[in-house]
Amino acid sequence: MTTSAGWPTSRAPKPATLRDRESVLGEPGVPYRRGEGVITGHVMAALGDRPANEITTREINRLLARISATGVSASTVNKYRGVLVSIFNYGTRADTFGLPSNPAASTDKRREPDRAPLLYYSPDEIETLARALADGAHRGSGERGPVEVAEDLQDAELVRVAAYAGLRLGELLALRWQDVDFAGHALTISRAISSGVESSTKSGRVRRVPLPDQAAAALDRLSRRGDFTSPDDRVFCNVLGRTLDGSALRRRFKTARDAVVLRGLRFHDLRHTYGSLLAAGGVDLVTIQAAMGHSAPATTSRYLHARPASEQAALFTRIFRTSADEAETRVASQLEP
Protein backbone atom coordinates (compact mmCIF):
# COMPACT_ATOMS: atom_id res chain seq x y z
CA MET A 1 0.00 0.00 0.00
CA THR A 2 1.49 3.31 -0.99
CA THR A 3 -0.65 5.34 1.40
CA SER A 4 0.54 6.22 4.90
CA ALA A 5 -1.39 5.32 8.03
CA GLY A 6 -0.49 8.62 9.62
CA TRP A 7 -2.81 10.23 12.15
CA PRO A 8 -3.66 13.85 12.97
CA THR A 9 -2.34 14.82 16.39
CA SER A 10 -5.83 15.33 17.81
CA ARG A 11 -6.78 11.72 17.10
CA ALA A 12 -3.43 9.97 17.31
CA PRO A 13 -3.60 6.52 18.93
CA LYS A 14 -1.67 5.85 22.12
CA PRO A 15 1.96 4.67 21.70
CA ALA A 16 1.00 1.20 22.95
CA THR A 17 -1.80 1.04 20.35
CA LEU A 18 0.59 2.07 17.59
CA ARG A 19 3.06 -0.57 18.71
CA ASP A 20 0.31 -3.18 18.64
CA ARG A 21 -0.71 -2.14 15.13
CA GLU A 22 2.89 -2.31 14.00
CA SER A 23 3.13 -5.83 15.39
CA VAL A 24 0.02 -6.77 13.39
CA LEU A 25 1.52 -5.43 10.19
CA GLY A 26 4.83 -7.08 11.08
CA GLU A 27 3.53 -10.52 12.02
CA PRO A 28 6.04 -13.19 10.91
CA GLY A 29 5.64 -13.98 7.23
CA VAL A 30 7.33 -13.28 3.93
CA PRO A 31 9.88 -10.43 4.15
CA TYR A 32 8.93 -7.18 2.47
CA ARG A 33 11.68 -4.67 1.74
CA ARG A 34 11.05 -0.96 2.16
CA GLY A 35 13.92 1.49 1.81
CA GLU A 36 16.94 0.11 3.61
CA GLY A 37 14.98 -2.01 6.09
CA VAL A 38 13.04 -5.24 5.86
CA ILE A 39 9.55 -5.58 7.31
CA THR A 40 8.12 -9.07 7.71
CA GLY A 41 4.41 -9.69 7.89
CA HIS A 42 1.34 -11.11 6.20
CA VAL A 43 -0.13 -7.70 5.41
CA MET A 44 3.00 -6.01 4.12
CA ALA A 45 4.04 -9.09 2.16
CA ALA A 46 0.66 -9.33 0.43
CA LEU A 47 -0.20 -5.67 -0.06
CA GLY A 48 2.85 -3.59 0.77
CA ASP A 49 3.87 -2.72 -2.80
CA ARG A 50 0.35 -2.34 -4.18
CA PRO A 51 -1.30 1.03 -4.94
CA ALA A 52 -4.06 1.40 -2.34
CA ASN A 53 -6.75 2.25 -4.90
CA GLU A 54 -6.18 -1.08 -6.71
CA ILE A 55 -6.64 -3.35 -3.70
CA THR A 56 -9.95 -5.19 -3.71
CA THR A 57 -12.20 -6.72 -1.08
CA ARG A 58 -11.55 -10.16 -2.60
CA GLU A 59 -7.80 -9.76 -2.10
CA ILE A 60 -8.21 -8.78 1.53
CA ASN A 61 -10.59 -11.69 2.14
CA ARG A 62 -7.98 -14.05 0.70
CA LEU A 63 -5.33 -12.49 2.93
CA LEU A 64 -7.53 -12.94 6.03
CA ALA A 65 -8.19 -16.56 5.02
CA ARG A 66 -4.45 -17.23 4.82
CA ILE A 67 -3.93 -15.69 8.24
CA SER A 68 -6.79 -17.78 9.65
CA ALA A 69 -5.23 -20.93 8.14
CA THR A 70 -2.15 -20.42 10.33
CA GLY A 71 -4.26 -21.49 13.30
CA VAL A 72 -4.65 -18.13 15.05
CA SER A 73 -7.86 -17.28 16.89
CA ALA A 74 -10.86 -15.54 15.34
CA SER A 75 -10.12 -12.45 17.45
CA THR A 76 -6.60 -12.27 16.01
CA VAL A 77 -7.92 -12.44 12.44
CA ASN A 78 -10.42 -9.70 13.33
CA LYS A 79 -7.56 -7.62 14.71
CA TYR A 80 -5.85 -7.78 11.30
CA ARG A 81 -9.13 -6.87 9.66
CA GLY A 82 -9.65 -3.96 12.04
CA VAL A 83 -6.24 -2.50 11.32
CA LEU A 84 -6.87 -2.68 7.57
CA VAL A 85 -10.30 -1.09 7.98
CA SER A 86 -8.72 1.78 9.94
CA ILE A 87 -5.96 2.31 7.36
CA PHE A 88 -8.39 2.45 4.44
CA ASN A 89 -10.86 4.60 6.40
CA TYR A 90 -8.10 7.15 6.77
CA GLY A 91 -7.34 6.90 3.06
CA THR A 92 -10.96 7.59 2.08
CA ARG A 93 -11.07 10.91 3.91
CA ALA A 94 -11.36 13.81 1.52
CA ASP A 95 -8.54 15.70 3.22
CA THR A 96 -6.05 12.82 2.93
CA PHE A 97 -5.78 10.55 -0.13
CA GLY A 98 -9.38 10.55 -1.32
CA LEU A 99 -9.69 6.81 -1.99
CA PRO A 100 -13.12 6.08 -3.53
CA SER A 101 -14.04 3.35 -1.04
CA ASN A 102 -12.81 1.12 1.75
CA PRO A 103 -12.29 -2.43 0.40
CA ALA A 104 -11.66 -3.82 3.89
CA ALA A 105 -15.02 -2.68 5.27
CA SER A 106 -16.93 -5.34 3.31
CA THR A 107 -14.68 -8.25 4.26
CA ASP A 108 -15.91 -11.16 6.34
CA LYS A 109 -15.64 -10.71 10.09
CA ARG A 110 -14.94 -13.90 12.04
CA ARG A 111 -17.40 -15.01 14.68
CA GLU A 112 -15.73 -14.88 18.08
CA PRO A 113 -16.78 -17.04 21.04
CA ASP A 114 -18.56 -15.33 23.91
CA ARG A 115 -16.22 -13.83 26.46
CA ALA A 116 -15.75 -15.85 29.62
CA PRO A 117 -16.91 -14.21 32.87
CA LEU A 118 -14.30 -11.89 34.33
CA LEU A 119 -12.24 -13.30 37.17
CA TYR A 120 -11.51 -11.11 40.17
CA TYR A 121 -9.98 -11.20 43.62
CA SER A 122 -11.80 -10.88 46.92
CA PRO A 123 -10.69 -8.14 49.35
CA ASP A 124 -8.94 -10.83 51.42
CA GLU A 125 -6.98 -11.95 48.37
CA ILE A 126 -6.02 -8.35 47.57
CA GLU A 127 -4.61 -7.95 51.06
CA THR A 128 -2.79 -11.29 50.85
CA LEU A 129 -1.14 -10.18 47.61
CA ALA A 130 -0.24 -6.75 49.04
CA ARG A 131 1.33 -8.33 52.12
CA ALA A 132 3.31 -10.74 49.92
CA LEU A 133 4.80 -7.81 48.02
CA ALA A 134 5.48 -5.85 51.21
CA ASP A 135 7.29 -8.88 52.64
CA GLY A 136 9.40 -9.25 49.50
CA ALA A 137 7.98 -12.68 48.62
CA HIS A 138 9.03 -12.09 45.02
CA ARG A 139 12.68 -11.67 46.04
CA GLY A 140 13.22 -15.07 47.59
CA SER A 141 14.98 -15.57 50.92
CA GLY A 142 17.80 -13.05 50.48
CA GLU A 143 18.40 -10.09 52.76
CA ARG A 144 16.70 -6.82 51.84
CA GLY A 145 18.25 -3.44 52.33
CA PRO A 146 16.35 -0.22 53.11
CA VAL A 147 15.91 0.58 49.41
CA GLU A 148 14.41 -2.84 48.64
CA VAL A 149 12.11 -2.62 51.66
CA ALA A 150 10.84 0.79 50.51
CA GLU A 151 10.29 -0.48 46.97
CA ASP A 152 8.37 -3.50 48.22
CA LEU A 153 6.14 -1.40 50.46
CA GLN A 154 5.39 0.88 47.54
CA ASP A 155 4.46 -2.11 45.35
CA ALA A 156 2.06 -3.27 48.06
CA GLU A 157 0.33 0.12 48.20
CA LEU A 158 0.21 0.31 44.41
CA VAL A 159 -1.68 -3.00 44.29
CA ARG A 160 -4.16 -1.67 46.85
CA VAL A 161 -4.76 1.53 44.86
CA ALA A 162 -5.14 -0.49 41.64
CA ALA A 163 -7.79 -2.73 43.21
CA TYR A 164 -9.59 -0.15 45.37
CA ALA A 165 -9.59 2.74 42.86
CA GLY A 166 -9.70 0.79 39.59
CA LEU A 167 -6.89 2.62 37.81
CA ARG A 168 -5.19 1.22 34.75
CA LEU A 169 -1.47 0.49 35.08
CA GLY A 170 -0.59 3.44 32.84
CA GLU A 171 -2.72 5.74 35.00
CA LEU A 172 -1.03 4.51 38.17
CA LEU A 173 2.42 5.14 36.68
CA ALA A 174 1.43 8.68 35.67
CA LEU A 175 -0.28 9.60 38.96
CA ARG A 176 1.22 12.63 40.73
CA TRP A 177 0.59 13.88 44.25
CA GLN A 178 -1.22 16.92 42.86
CA ASP A 179 -3.84 14.47 41.53
CA VAL A 180 -4.64 13.17 45.03
CA ASP A 181 -7.37 15.05 46.90
CA PHE A 182 -7.51 13.56 50.39
CA ALA A 183 -9.99 16.18 51.61
CA GLY A 184 -12.33 15.65 48.68
CA HIS A 185 -11.91 11.85 48.72
CA ALA A 186 -11.07 11.77 45.03
CA LEU A 187 -8.35 11.24 42.43
CA THR A 188 -8.11 13.33 39.27
CA ILE A 189 -7.06 11.07 36.40
CA SER A 190 -5.89 13.13 33.43
CA ARG A 191 -2.87 11.27 32.04
CA ALA A 192 -1.36 7.83 31.51
CA ILE A 193 1.94 6.24 30.57
CA SER A 194 1.77 4.31 27.29
CA SER A 195 4.93 2.51 26.12
CA GLY A 196 7.00 4.82 28.28
CA VAL A 197 5.36 7.99 26.94
CA GLU A 198 3.07 10.18 29.05
CA SER A 199 -0.11 11.22 27.26
CA SER A 200 -3.83 11.58 27.92
CA THR A 201 -5.98 8.78 29.33
CA LYS A 202 -7.24 5.94 27.13
CA SER A 203 -10.57 7.69 26.58
CA GLY A 204 -8.91 11.08 26.16
CA ARG A 205 -11.03 12.50 28.97
CA VAL A 206 -10.24 13.66 32.48
CA ARG A 207 -12.22 11.89 35.19
CA ARG A 208 -12.58 12.25 38.93
CA VAL A 209 -12.45 8.91 40.71
CA PRO A 210 -13.94 8.39 44.19
CA LEU A 211 -11.22 7.58 46.73
CA PRO A 212 -12.48 4.97 49.22
CA ASP A 213 -10.81 4.67 52.60
CA GLN A 214 -8.87 1.54 51.60
CA ALA A 215 -7.13 3.34 48.74
CA ALA A 216 -6.78 6.60 50.69
CA ALA A 217 -5.02 4.78 53.54
CA ALA A 218 -2.52 3.27 51.11
CA LEU A 219 -1.79 6.68 49.59
CA ASP A 220 -1.56 8.29 53.02
CA ARG A 221 1.12 5.80 54.07
CA LEU A 222 3.08 6.55 50.90
CA SER A 223 2.77 10.29 51.45
CA ARG A 224 4.78 9.92 54.67
CA ARG A 225 7.95 8.70 52.96
CA GLY A 226 11.06 10.84 53.15
CA ASP A 227 11.17 12.08 49.54
CA PHE A 228 9.27 12.49 46.30
CA THR A 229 6.10 13.84 47.89
CA SER A 230 5.93 17.25 46.22
CA PRO A 231 2.86 17.99 44.06
CA ASP A 232 4.73 17.32 40.80
CA ASP A 233 6.35 14.09 42.01
CA ARG A 234 5.14 10.68 40.92
CA VAL A 235 3.15 8.83 43.55
CA PHE A 236 4.71 5.57 42.41
CA CYS A 237 8.32 6.03 41.36
CA ASN A 238 11.72 4.37 41.39
CA VAL A 239 14.56 5.20 43.76
CA LEU A 240 15.45 8.22 41.62
CA GLY A 241 11.89 9.54 41.52
CA ARG A 242 11.40 8.48 37.91
CA THR A 243 8.61 6.51 36.26
CA LEU A 244 8.39 2.86 37.25
CA ASP A 245 8.98 0.14 34.65
CA GLY A 246 5.55 -1.34 34.04
CA SER A 247 6.89 -4.65 32.71
CA ALA A 248 9.10 -5.17 35.76
CA LEU A 249 6.16 -4.32 38.03
CA ARG A 250 4.00 -6.96 36.35
CA ARG A 251 6.76 -9.52 36.84
CA ARG A 252 7.01 -8.71 40.56
CA PHE A 253 3.23 -8.97 40.84
CA LYS A 254 3.22 -12.41 39.20
CA THR A 255 6.08 -13.75 41.31
CA ALA A 256 4.51 -12.55 44.57
CA ARG A 257 1.11 -13.89 43.50
CA ASP A 258 2.55 -17.34 42.84
CA ALA A 259 4.59 -17.28 46.06
CA VAL A 260 1.39 -17.13 48.14
CA VAL A 261 -0.52 -19.48 45.80
CA LEU A 262 -3.20 -17.06 44.67
CA ARG A 263 -5.25 -17.65 41.53
CA GLY A 264 -3.35 -16.82 38.35
CA LEU A 265 -4.94 -13.48 37.58
CA ARG A 266 -3.10 -10.75 35.67
CA PHE A 267 -2.22 -7.31 36.98
CA HIS A 268 -4.99 -5.82 34.84
CA ASP A 269 -7.45 -8.07 36.65
CA LEU A 270 -7.03 -5.79 39.66
CA ARG A 271 -9.03 -3.26 37.64
CA HIS A 272 -11.60 -5.95 36.86
CA THR A 273 -11.66 -6.70 40.58
CA TYR A 274 -12.65 -3.08 41.25
CA GLY A 275 -15.52 -3.12 38.76
CA SER A 276 -16.72 -6.56 39.79
CA LEU A 277 -16.72 -5.83 43.52
CA LEU A 278 -18.65 -2.60 42.94
CA ALA A 279 -21.23 -4.41 40.79
CA ALA A 280 -21.52 -7.23 43.33
CA GLY A 281 -22.15 -4.62 46.02
CA GLY A 282 -25.08 -3.16 44.10
CA VAL A 283 -23.46 -0.04 42.59
CA ASP A 284 -25.28 0.91 39.39
CA LEU A 285 -23.50 0.55 36.05
CA VAL A 286 -23.67 4.26 35.20
CA THR A 287 -21.68 5.09 38.34
CA ILE A 288 -19.19 2.29 37.65
CA GLN A 289 -18.78 3.44 34.04
CA ALA A 290 -17.97 6.99 35.14
CA ALA A 291 -15.51 5.87 37.81
CA MET A 292 -13.67 3.51 35.47
CA GLY A 293 -13.61 5.87 32.51
CA HIS A 294 -15.33 3.53 30.07
CA SER A 295 -16.43 5.14 26.82
CA ALA A 296 -19.19 2.61 26.13
CA PRO A 297 -21.78 1.16 28.53
CA ALA A 298 -21.27 -2.26 26.92
CA THR A 299 -17.77 -2.39 28.41
CA THR A 300 -19.11 -1.79 31.91
CA SER A 301 -21.91 -4.32 31.47
CA ARG A 302 -19.33 -7.12 31.65
CA TYR A 303 -19.29 -6.61 35.41
CA LEU A 304 -22.94 -7.58 35.80
CA HIS A 305 -21.82 -11.20 36.12
CA ALA A 306 -20.58 -10.39 39.63
CA ARG A 307 -24.01 -9.36 40.86
CA PRO A 308 -25.63 -12.34 42.62
CA ALA A 309 -28.55 -13.76 40.68
CA SER A 310 -30.41 -14.24 43.96
CA GLU A 311 -30.22 -10.49 44.61
CA GLN A 312 -31.62 -9.70 41.17
CA ALA A 313 -34.30 -12.39 41.54
CA ALA A 314 -35.40 -10.83 44.83
CA LEU A 315 -35.68 -7.41 43.16
CA PHE A 316 -37.68 -8.86 40.25
CA THR A 317 -39.94 -10.66 42.72
CA ARG A 318 -40.72 -7.41 44.53
CA ILE A 319 -41.55 -5.69 41.24
CA PHE A 320 -43.75 -8.51 40.01
CA ARG A 321 -45.44 -8.83 43.40
CA THR A 322 -46.42 -5.15 43.31
CA SER A 323 -47.76 -5.46 39.78
CA ALA A 324 -49.59 -8.67 40.62
CA ASP A 325 -51.14 -7.16 43.75
CA GLU A 326 -52.40 -4.19 41.76
CA ALA A 327 -53.89 -6.49 39.12
CA GLU A 328 -55.54 -8.64 41.80
CA THR A 329 -57.08 -5.54 43.41
CA ARG A 330 -58.50 -4.38 40.06
CA VAL A 331 -59.99 -7.81 39.35
CA ALA A 332 -61.52 -7.97 42.84
CA SER A 333 -63.10 -4.53 42.45
CA GLN A 334 -64.63 -5.54 39.13
CA LEU A 335 -66.18 -8.63 40.69
CA GLU A 336 -67.74 -6.80 43.59
CA PRO A 337 -71.56 -6.36 43.24
C-alpha positions as CSV (number, residue, x, y, z in Angstrom):
1,M,0.0,0.0,0.0
2,T,1.5,3.3,-1.0
3,T,-0.7,5.3,1.4
4,S,0.5,6.2,4.9
5,A,-1.4,5.3,8.0
6,G,-0.5,8.6,9.6
7,W,-2.8,10.2,12.2
8,P,-3.7,13.8,13.0
9,T,-2.3,14.8,16.4
10,S,-5.8,15.3,17.8
11,R,-6.8,11.7,17.1
12,A,-3.4,10.0,17.3
13,P,-3.6,6.5,18.9
14,K,-1.7,5.8,22.1
15,P,2.0,4.7,21.7
16,A,1.0,1.2,23.0
17,T,-1.8,1.0,20.4
18,L,0.6,2.1,17.6
19,R,3.1,-0.6,18.7
20,D,0.3,-3.2,18.6
21,R,-0.7,-2.1,15.1
22,E,2.9,-2.3,14.0
23,S,3.1,-5.8,15.4
24,V,0.0,-6.8,13.4
25,L,1.5,-5.4,10.2
26,G,4.8,-7.1,11.1
27,E,3.5,-10.5,12.0
28,P,6.0,-13.2,10.9
29,G,5.6,-14.0,7.2
30,V,7.3,-13.3,3.9
31,P,9.9,-10.4,4.1
32,Y,8.9,-7.2,2.5
33,R,11.7,-4.7,1.7
34,R,11.0,-1.0,2.2
35,G,13.9,1.5,1.8
36,E,16.9,0.1,3.6
37,G,15.0,-2.0,6.1
38,V,13.0,-5.2,5.9
39,I,9.5,-5.6,7.3
40,T,8.1,-9.1,7.7
41,G,4.4,-9.7,7.9
42,H,1.3,-11.1,6.2
43,V,-0.1,-7.7,5.4
44,M,3.0,-6.0,4.1
45,A,4.0,-9.1,2.2
46,A,0.7,-9.3,0.4
47,L,-0.2,-5.7,-0.1
48,G,2.8,-3.6,0.8
49,D,3.9,-2.7,-2.8
50,R,0.3,-2.3,-4.2
51,P,-1.3,1.0,-4.9
52,A,-4.1,1.4,-2.3
53,N,-6.7,2.2,-4.9
54,E,-6.2,-1.1,-6.7
55,I,-6.6,-3.3,-3.7
56,T,-10.0,-5.2,-3.7
57,T,-12.2,-6.7,-1.1
58,R,-11.5,-10.2,-2.6
59,E,-7.8,-9.8,-2.1
60,I,-8.2,-8.8,1.5
61,N,-10.6,-11.7,2.1
62,R,-8.0,-14.0,0.7
63,L,-5.3,-12.5,2.9
64,L,-7.5,-12.9,6.0
65,A,-8.2,-16.6,5.0
66,R,-4.5,-17.2,4.8
67,I,-3.9,-15.7,8.2
68,S,-6.8,-17.8,9.6
69,A,-5.2,-20.9,8.1
70,T,-2.1,-20.4,10.3
71,G,-4.3,-21.5,13.3
72,V,-4.6,-18.1,15.1
73,S,-7.9,-17.3,16.9
74,A,-10.9,-15.5,15.3
75,S,-10.1,-12.4,17.5
76,T,-6.6,-12.3,16.0
77,V,-7.9,-12.4,12.4
78,N,-10.4,-9.7,13.3
79,K,-7.6,-7.6,14.7
80,Y,-5.8,-7.8,11.3
81,R,-9.1,-6.9,9.7
82,G,-9.7,-4.0,12.0
83,V,-6.2,-2.5,11.3
84,L,-6.9,-2.7,7.6
85,V,-10.3,-1.1,8.0
86,S,-8.7,1.8,9.9
87,I,-6.0,2.3,7.4
88,F,-8.4,2.4,4.4
89,N,-10.9,4.6,6.4
90,Y,-8.1,7.1,6.8
91,G,-7.3,6.9,3.1
92,T,-11.0,7.6,2.1
93,R,-11.1,10.9,3.9
94,A,-11.4,13.8,1.5
95,D,-8.5,15.7,3.2
96,T,-6.0,12.8,2.9
97,F,-5.8,10.5,-0.1
98,G,-9.4,10.5,-1.3
99,L,-9.7,6.8,-2.0
100,P,-13.1,6.1,-3.5
101,S,-14.0,3.3,-1.0
102,N,-12.8,1.1,1.7
103,P,-12.3,-2.4,0.4
104,A,-11.7,-3.8,3.9
105,A,-15.0,-2.7,5.3
106,S,-16.9,-5.3,3.3
107,T,-14.7,-8.3,4.3
108,D,-15.9,-11.2,6.3
109,K,-15.6,-10.7,10.1
110,R,-14.9,-13.9,12.0
111,R,-17.4,-15.0,14.7
112,E,-15.7,-14.9,18.1
113,P,-16.8,-17.0,21.0
114,D,-18.6,-15.3,23.9
115,R,-16.2,-13.8,26.5
116,A,-15.8,-15.8,29.6
117,P,-16.9,-14.2,32.9
118,L,-14.3,-11.9,34.3
119,L,-12.2,-13.3,37.2
120,Y,-11.5,-11.1,40.2
121,Y,-10.0,-11.2,43.6
122,S,-11.8,-10.9,46.9
123,P,-10.7,-8.1,49.3
124,D,-8.9,-10.8,51.4
125,E,-7.0,-11.9,48.4
126,I,-6.0,-8.4,47.6
127,E,-4.6,-7.9,51.1
128,T,-2.8,-11.3,50.8
129,L,-1.1,-10.2,47.6
130,A,-0.2,-6.8,49.0
131,R,1.3,-8.3,52.1
132,A,3.3,-10.7,49.9
133,L,4.8,-7.8,48.0
134,A,5.5,-5.9,51.2
135,D,7.3,-8.9,52.6
136,G,9.4,-9.3,49.5
137,A,8.0,-12.7,48.6
138,H,9.0,-12.1,45.0
139,R,12.7,-11.7,46.0
140,G,13.2,-15.1,47.6
141,S,15.0,-15.6,50.9
142,G,17.8,-13.1,50.5
143,E,18.4,-10.1,52.8
144,R,16.7,-6.8,51.8
145,G,18.3,-3.4,52.3
146,P,16.3,-0.2,53.1
147,V,15.9,0.6,49.4
148,E,14.4,-2.8,48.6
149,V,12.1,-2.6,51.7
150,A,10.8,0.8,50.5
151,E,10.3,-0.5,47.0
152,D,8.4,-3.5,48.2
153,L,6.1,-1.4,50.5
154,Q,5.4,0.9,47.5
155,D,4.5,-2.1,45.3
156,A,2.1,-3.3,48.1
157,E,0.3,0.1,48.2
158,L,0.2,0.3,44.4
159,V,-1.7,-3.0,44.3
160,R,-4.2,-1.7,46.8
161,V,-4.8,1.5,44.9
162,A,-5.1,-0.5,41.6
163,A,-7.8,-2.7,43.2
164,Y,-9.6,-0.2,45.4
165,A,-9.6,2.7,42.9
166,G,-9.7,0.8,39.6
167,L,-6.9,2.6,37.8
168,R,-5.2,1.2,34.8
169,L,-1.5,0.5,35.1
170,G,-0.6,3.4,32.8
171,E,-2.7,5.7,35.0
172,L,-1.0,4.5,38.2
173,L,2.4,5.1,36.7
174,A,1.4,8.7,35.7
175,L,-0.3,9.6,39.0
176,R,1.2,12.6,40.7
177,W,0.6,13.9,44.2
178,Q,-1.2,16.9,42.9
179,D,-3.8,14.5,41.5
180,V,-4.6,13.2,45.0
181,D,-7.4,15.0,46.9
182,F,-7.5,13.6,50.4
183,A,-10.0,16.2,51.6
184,G,-12.3,15.6,48.7
185,H,-11.9,11.9,48.7
186,A,-11.1,11.8,45.0
187,L,-8.4,11.2,42.4
188,T,-8.1,13.3,39.3
189,I,-7.1,11.1,36.4
190,S,-5.9,13.1,33.4
191,R,-2.9,11.3,32.0
192,A,-1.4,7.8,31.5
193,I,1.9,6.2,30.6
194,S,1.8,4.3,27.3
195,S,4.9,2.5,26.1
196,G,7.0,4.8,28.3
197,V,5.4,8.0,26.9
198,E,3.1,10.2,29.0
199,S,-0.1,11.2,27.3
200,S,-3.8,11.6,27.9
201,T,-6.0,8.8,29.3
202,K,-7.2,5.9,27.1
203,S,-10.6,7.7,26.6
204,G,-8.9,11.1,26.2
205,R,-11.0,12.5,29.0
206,V,-10.2,13.7,32.5
207,R,-12.2,11.9,35.2
208,R,-12.6,12.3,38.9
209,V,-12.4,8.9,40.7
210,P,-13.9,8.4,44.2
211,L,-11.2,7.6,46.7
212,P,-12.5,5.0,49.2
213,D,-10.8,4.7,52.6
214,Q,-8.9,1.5,51.6
215,A,-7.1,3.3,48.7
216,A,-6.8,6.6,50.7
217,A,-5.0,4.8,53.5
218,A,-2.5,3.3,51.1
219,L,-1.8,6.7,49.6
220,D,-1.6,8.3,53.0
221,R,1.1,5.8,54.1
222,L,3.1,6.5,50.9
223,S,2.8,10.3,51.4
224,R,4.8,9.9,54.7
225,R,7.9,8.7,53.0
226,G,11.1,10.8,53.1
227,D,11.2,12.1,49.5
228,F,9.3,12.5,46.3
229,T,6.1,13.8,47.9
230,S,5.9,17.3,46.2
231,P,2.9,18.0,44.1
232,D,4.7,17.3,40.8
233,D,6.3,14.1,42.0
234,R,5.1,10.7,40.9
235,V,3.1,8.8,43.6
236,F,4.7,5.6,42.4
237,C,8.3,6.0,41.4
238,N,11.7,4.4,41.4
239,V,14.6,5.2,43.8
240,L,15.5,8.2,41.6
241,G,11.9,9.5,41.5
242,R,11.4,8.5,37.9
243,T,8.6,6.5,36.3
244,L,8.4,2.9,37.2
245,D,9.0,0.1,34.7
246,G,5.5,-1.3,34.0
247,S,6.9,-4.7,32.7
248,A,9.1,-5.2,35.8
249,L,6.2,-4.3,38.0
250,R,4.0,-7.0,36.4
251,R,6.8,-9.5,36.8
252,R,7.0,-8.7,40.6
253,F,3.2,-9.0,40.8
254,K,3.2,-12.4,39.2
255,T,6.1,-13.8,41.3
256,A,4.5,-12.6,44.6
257,R,1.1,-13.9,43.5
258,D,2.6,-17.3,42.8
259,A,4.6,-17.3,46.1
260,V,1.4,-17.1,48.1
261,V,-0.5,-19.5,45.8
262,L,-3.2,-17.1,44.7
263,R,-5.2,-17.7,41.5
264,G,-3.3,-16.8,38.4
265,L,-4.9,-13.5,37.6
266,R,-3.1,-10.8,35.7
267,F,-2.2,-7.3,37.0
268,H,-5.0,-5.8,34.8
269,D,-7.5,-8.1,36.7
270,L,-7.0,-5.8,39.7
271,R,-9.0,-3.3,37.6
272,H,-11.6,-5.9,36.9
273,T,-11.7,-6.7,40.6
274,Y,-12.6,-3.1,41.3
275,G,-15.5,-3.1,38.8
276,S,-16.7,-6.6,39.8
277,L,-16.7,-5.8,43.5
278,L,-18.7,-2.6,42.9
279,A,-21.2,-4.4,40.8
280,A,-21.5,-7.2,43.3
281,G,-22.1,-4.6,46.0
282,G,-25.1,-3.2,44.1
283,V,-23.5,0.0,42.6
284,D,-25.3,0.9,39.4
285,L,-23.5,0.6,36.1
286,V,-23.7,4.3,35.2
287,T,-21.7,5.1,38.3
288,I,-19.2,2.3,37.6
289,Q,-18.8,3.4,34.0
290,A,-18.0,7.0,35.1
291,A,-15.5,5.9,37.8
292,M,-13.7,3.5,35.5
293,G,-13.6,5.9,32.5
294,H,-15.3,3.5,30.1
295,S,-16.4,5.1,26.8
296,A,-19.2,2.6,26.1
297,P,-21.8,1.2,28.5
298,A,-21.3,-2.3,26.9
299,T,-17.8,-2.4,28.4
300,T,-19.1,-1.8,31.9
301,S,-21.9,-4.3,31.5
302,R,-19.3,-7.1,31.7
303,Y,-19.3,-6.6,35.4
304,L,-22.9,-7.6,35.8
305,H,-21.8,-11.2,36.1
306,A,-20.6,-10.4,39.6
307,R,-24.0,-9.4,40.9
308,P,-25.6,-12.3,42.6
309,A,-28.6,-13.8,40.7
310,S,-30.4,-14.2,44.0
311,E,-30.2,-10.5,44.6
312,Q,-31.6,-9.7,41.2
313,A,-34.3,-12.4,41.5
314,A,-35.4,-10.8,44.8
315,L,-35.7,-7.4,43.2
316,F,-37.7,-8.9,40.3
317,T,-39.9,-10.7,42.7
318,R,-40.7,-7.4,44.5
319,I,-41.6,-5.7,41.2
320,F,-43.7,-8.5,40.0
321,R,-45.4,-8.8,43.4
322,T,-46.4,-5.2,43.3
323,S,-47.8,-5.5,39.8
324,A,-49.6,-8.7,40.6
325,D,-51.1,-7.2,43.7
326,E,-52.4,-4.2,41.8
327,A,-53.9,-6.5,39.1
328,E,-55.5,-8.6,41.8
329,T,-57.1,-5.5,43.4
330,R,-58.5,-4.4,40.1
331,V,-60.0,-7.8,39.3
332,A,-61.5,-8.0,42.8
333,S,-63.1,-4.5,42.5
334,Q,-64.6,-5.5,39.1
335,L,-66.2,-8.6,40.7
336,E,-67.7,-6.8,43.6
337,P,-71.6,-6.4,43.2
